[in-house]
Structure formats: structure tokens, C-alpha cells
């Protein structure tokens, strides 16, 4: 059960880490990229979270 939950949240955790690392890189001035990429990743993260939530409601 724990492994199953980890696999479900794996994509959400990955997107969150990618956003945090990308923001840190931009804040440190190591690389300057468009903020549109940040919002794109935020949208992907929200879609993944919604899919996980919907999947859990269907399974219950």
C-alpha cells in the first residue's frame, strides 16, 4: 500500500522538486529562463494532483 501511494505521488513530487530547483537556479542568477516555464510546471503539477485526487475518489 505504501509503495502504491508513492508511485501515485511520484509525478507530483517530481514536478514540485523541478519547480523548486528551477526557481533556486533563477534566483541565484545561474540561468535566466522565462517565467512561463514556471507557470507551465505549476499547471502540470495541478493537473497531476487533480488526477491523483480523482483516481482516489473513484477507487474508494
N, C-alpha and C positions, 0 to 999 in steps of 0.2 A: 504493500500500500504506500509506503514512504517513497519507494523508487518510482511508482506510478505518478505520485504527486510531483516529484522532482522533474520527471520528464515533461509533464504538463506545463510547468512553470519555467522550463529551461529557456524557451524563446523569450519570455518576458524578462527574465534575469539577464539574458544576453543583450537585449535591446537597451535595458537600463544601464548596464555597465558600459556599453558602447557610447551612450549619451553622456555619461559622467566622464569617461576618458576623453571623448571629443571636446567637451566643454573645458576640461582642465588644460588640454593642449592649446586650445584657442586663448584661454586666459593667460597662460604662461608665454604666449607670443611665439610658440614654436611653429605654428602653422595657422594661417588665416583662411578660413573657408566660409562660405555663405551660411548665414543663419537658417536659410531654407532647409538645409540638410538636418539641422537640429529639429525643426518642426516636422519634417518628414519622418524622422525616427520616433518622435513623440506620437505621431499618428499611428505608426506601425505598432508601437507599444500599446496604445489604447485599443487598437483592433485585436491584438493578441490577448489582452486582458479581457476584452468583451467575449472573445471566442471561448476562453477558458471558463468564464462565468456561465455562459450559455451552455457549454458542454456539461458543467457540473449540475445545472438545473435539470437538464434532460436526463442525466444518469440517475438522479435522485427520485 
